[in-house]
Amino acid sequence: MPLYQDTDVRKILYISSVALQLSGGDGSQSTRFVRDIAAYLSASCSEFFHVKVVPPAWIHIELTDPTLAAWLNFLIDEKRHLKECEQINQFTNIRVGELHPQDCGLKNIDLCFQVQYTHARCCSLLKLASRDGLIKIVQDGANILELSPTQSIPWLDCDQKLRFYRPEELRLLALLVKTVDNLVFPDSKSVVNWNTAALRLSAAFESFWCECRIWGEVKINSLELAQARLGLLMATQWVLQSVLEGKLGIVAPWEL
């Protein structure tokens, strides 16, 4: 079923025009198709997403918060598996200063550095959080930061809702979903501009970091929120590494 992600970052919503495509422009046919498809999806997958029919024959599929929490868990728990699936190139840990401009996939070396700097900051923040006891992180010999087996991320509150509520963290989550979709399920009909994708994700993280606190009062008064935001940070680090190394062909530095 062909889908595209809606631009409303307040929710993770996919839209499909499959009923319109199947009907070939026949209004009565598209109405029947969209009704039958929506009914089937609602009956079989209601715990994973909510389905809504929007005239003339669009199907809106909105992921539930528990589904998003499970997706985030998979993303940070299965790094090695995803790395093997994507066949991301292995790089030695060299510093940004050792890169030459011609080695960078981005047109402007300053923009290249911006994305690499964001990745390095994510790594340093995760290590700091681990030293402070906020979260348990382990680093293996393949330069992969992983969640300790004894650590879990409290993505959901007691009402099974994601703890994220600020626009900046919701936008970052939406961009992570979109970027991973493009990494794992590339659309053969369109070409992803990975330079732009990397810069957008980097900018979204910077906004998140400026507006969504982890230390200070949040650490003291809402440890679960701090840990959830660290989980989002960890997901960002991994996706940035995948884009830098796997799509742009440049180093994802661990320190500056």
Buried (B, 14 or more C-beta within 10 A) or exposed (E): EEBBBBEEBEBBBBBBBBBBBBBEEEEEBBBBBBEEBBEEBBEEBEEBBBBEBEEEBBBBBBBBBBBBBBBBBEBBBBBEEBBEEBEBEEBEEEEBEEBEEEEBBBEEBEBBBBBBBBBBBBBEBBBBBBEEEBBBBEBEEEBEBBBEEEBBBBBBEEEEBBBBEBBBBBBBBBBBBBBBBBBEEEEEEEEBEBBEBBBBBBBBBBBBBEEBBBEEEBBEEBEBBBBBBBBBBBBBBBBBBBBBBBBBEBBBBBEB
